[in-house]
Amino acid sequence: MNKIKISAVAYTNTKAFIYGLANSPIINKIDLSLDIPSDCAAKVINGQVDIGLMPVAAIPNVPNANIVANYCIGSDGAVNSVFIFSKVPVNEIKTLRLDAHSRTSNNLAKVLLKFHWEQEVAFTTDQNTETDAIVLIGDRTFGKTQDFAFVYDMGEEWKKLTGLPFMYAAWVANKEISQDFKDEFNAALKFGLDHRKQVLAELSPVSNFDLEDYLYNKLQFEVTEDRMKAMRLFLSYIEELERVKV
């Protein structure tokens, strides 16, 4: 039997999923690689893997895209790892450096600046360019909130804008996956979430950051109807931004 190729993100927010896959019989049926979000998306889009835990902003670029799991990376309000860090208040931001790791977070920043804060901002990906603010996500943000004058948690700001939770990444396939495999895959992911205490025990402590609160409270992992609604709304905002650029 050909193994299902899967790409997952190598951040703390996915450790429970990785634990579940590694400690379930499904590990013998998959070929698992760990990547940053943008590379995970590229692998699914290019057909290098069959399934990826990919940024939702990239889903429209996936041929035959279909969400294959009941679990995701989400939040309902503040997530504590998806930020705009700024030297100035948000109403004074004129330049912002995007994060090369994630299309979703960059687009979420653009959506919030345009539709929530109503700011006209110039964006760059050049790491050597001085800007008023930056987008930063994932483990690189842990314990960093005290390093910046102004900190905006994008999960929290999305909730203020829409009243909805958010879905940052979903398990997306680029082809039809059998129901038997999806059932086994979901069971493995659930097993990992049910064993977050073991996952926490294996993580190194981070100064000025509560890993337990992050994994149990800030992050939410269920694909709910509200989270799907939020994803559709988010993608429509991105489309509107693209139309404005043309």
C-alpha positions in Angstrom: 0.0 0.0 0.0 1.3 3.5 -0.9 1.7 5.7 2.2 -0.2 8.9 2.4 2.2 11.8 2.4 1.5 14.4 5.1 3.1 17.7 5.9 2.5 19.2 9.3 3.8 22.5 10.9 6.7 22.1 13.3 5.4 24.6 15.9 4.3 24.1 19.5 0.7 24.5 18.4 0.8 21.3 16.5 2.8 19.2 19.0 -0.4 17.4 20.2 -1.3 16.4 16.6 2.2 15.1 16.0 2.1 13.2 19.2 -1.2 11.6 18.2 0.1 10.6 14.8 3.4 9.3 16.1 1.7 7.2 18.8 -1.2 5.7 16.8 -1.1 2.8 14.3 -1.7 5.3 11.4 2.0 6.2 11.7 2.7 3.0 9.6 0.4 4.3 6.8 1.8 7.8 6.4 5.0 9.6 5.4 5.2 12.6 7.7 7.3 15.7 7.2 7.5 18.8 9.5 7.7 22.2 7.8 7.0 25.9 8.3 3.4 26.9 7.3 4.4 28.4 3.9 6.3 25.3 2.9 3.5 23.1 4.0 1.1 25.0 1.8 3.5 24.8 -1.1 3.8 21.1 -0.8 0.1 20.6 -0.9 -0.4 23.0 -3.8 2.4 21.4 -5.8 1.3 17.8 -5.1 4.5 16.9 -3.1 2.2 15.7 -0.3 -1.4 14.5 -0.2 -2.5 16.2 3.0 -1.1 19.3 4.8 -1.9 21.3 7.9 -1.8 24.4 5.9 -2.7 28.1 6.3 -6.3 28.6 5.3 -5.4 31.6 3.1 -3.7 29.2 0.8 -6.6 26.8 0.4 -8.0 28.5 -2.8 -4.7 27.7 -4.5 -5.0 23.9 -3.8 -6.4 21.8 -6.7 -9.4 19.7 -5.5 -9.0 21.1 -2.0 -11.0 19.4 0.7 -10.7 19.6 4.5 -10.2 16.1 5.8 -10.2 16.4 9.5 -12.4 17.6 12.3 -9.5 19.4 13.9 -7.5 22.5 13.1 -5.4 25.3 14.6 -7.9 27.9 15.8 -8.8 30.3 18.6 -11.8 32.2 19.9 -10.2 35.6 20.7 -6.6 35.9 21.7 -4.3 33.1 20.6 -1.0 34.5 22.0 1.2 33.5 19.0 -0.1 35.5 16.0 0.9 39.2 16.5 1.5 42.6 15.0 4.4 44.0 17.1 4.7 47.8 16.6 6.8 50.8 17.6 3.8 53.0 17.3 0.0 52.8 18.0 -1.9 51.0 15.3 -3.5 54.2 14.0 0.1 55.5 13.2 1.4 52.4 11.4 2.5 53.3 7.9 4.9 50.4 7.1 4.7 46.8 8.1 7.1 43.9 7.5 5.3 40.6 6.8 6.3 37.2 8.2 7.7 34.8 5.5 6.4 31.8 7.4 2.7 32.2 7.0 0.3 33.5 4.3 -2.7 33.4 6.6 -1.1 35.7 9.2 0.1 38.2 6.6 -3.4 38.3 5.1 -5.0 38.6 8.4 -2.8 41.6 9.2 -3.8 43.2 5.9 -7.5 42.5 6.5 -7.4 43.9 10.0 -5.5 47.0 9.0 -7.9 47.7 6.1 -11.3 46.7 7.5 -10.8 46.9 11.3 -8.4 49.8 11.8 -9.0 51.5 8.4 -5.3 52.2 7.9 -3.5 52.5 4.6 -0.2 50.7 5.1 2.8 49.8 2.9 4.0 46.2 3.2 7.4 44.6 2.7 9.0 41.2 3.1 12.5 42.6 3.1 14.0 41.6 6.5 16.5 44.4 6.3 13.9 47.2 5.9 13.1 49.3 8.9 9.3 49.4 9.4 6.9 50.8 12.0 5.6 47.2 12.8 6.1 43.6 12.0 4.0 40.4 11.7 5.4 37.6 13.8 3.9 34.2 14.5 4.5 30.9 16.2 7.1 29.9 18.7 9.3 32.9 17.8 6.7 35.1 19.6 6.9 33.3 22.9 7.9 35.6 25.7 8.4 38.5 23.3 5.3 40.7 24.0 7.3 42.8 26.5 9.9 43.6 23.9 7.6 45.9 21.9 5.8 49.2 22.7 2.5 48.1 21.1 1.3 44.5 20.8 -1.8 43.4 18.8 -3.0 39.8 19.1 -4.6 39.2 15.7 -7.0 36.5 17.0 -8.3 39.0 19.5 -8.7 41.7 16.9 -10.4 39.4 14.5 -13.0 38.6 17.2 -13.5 42.3 17.8 -14.1 42.9 14.1 -16.4 40.0 13.3 -17.6 38.5 16.6 -16.3 35.1 15.3 -13.5 32.7 16.2 -10.7 32.1 13.8 -9.1 29.1 12.0 -5.5 29.7 11.1 -4.7 26.3 9.6 -6.7 23.2 8.5 -5.8 19.7 7.4 -6.4 20.0 3.6 -6.0 17.3 1.0 -5.5 17.8 -2.8 -7.3 14.6 -3.7 -10.0 12.3 -2.5 -9.1 10.5 0.7 -11.0 7.4 1.8 -13.4 7.6 4.7 -11.6 4.8 6.5 -8.4 6.8 6.4 -10.1 10.0 7.5 -11.7 8.2 10.5 -8.3 6.8 11.6 -6.6 10.1 11.0 -9.2 11.9 13.1 -8.8 9.3 15.9 -5.1 9.9 15.9 -5.4 13.7 16.1 -7.9 13.3 19.0 -5.6 10.9 20.8 -2.9 13.6 20.7 -5.2 16.3 22.0 -6.3 13.9 24.8 -2.6 13.5 25.8 -1.6 17.2 26.0 -0.3 16.6 29.5 2.3 14.2 28.1 3.1 16.7 25.3 3.6 19.5 27.9 5.9 17.3 29.9 8.2 16.9 26.8 8.3 20.6 26.1 11.1 22.9 27.4 9.9 25.7 29.6 9.7 29.2 28.0 10.4 32.2 30.1 7.5 34.7 30.3 5.2 32.3 28.5 2.6 29.9 29.9 2.7 26.8 27.7 -0.1 25.0 29.5 -2.5 28.0 29.1 -1.5 28.2 25.5 -2.2 24.5 24.7 -5.4 24.2 26.8 -7.0 27.7 26.6 -5.6 30.0 24.0 -5.6 27.4 21.2 -8.8 25.7 20.1 -8.7 22.7 17.8 -12.2 21.8 16.7 -13.5 22.7 13.2 -16.9 24.2 14.2 -19.5 25.8 12.0 -18.6 29.2 13.3 -14.9 28.6 12.5 -15.9 27.5 8.9 -18.0 30.7 8.7 -15.1 32.7 9.8 -12.8 31.1 7.2 -15.3 31.9 4.4 -15.6 35.5 5.6 -11.8 35.8 5.9 -11.3 34.5 2.3 -13.9 36.9 1.1 -12.0 39.8 2.7 -8.8 38.6 1.0 -10.7 38.6 -2.4 -11.9 42.1 -1.7 -8.3 43.2 -1.0 -7.2 41.6 -4.3 -10.0 43.4 -6.2 -8.9 46.8 -4.7 -5.3 46.2 -5.9 -6.3 45.6 -9.5 
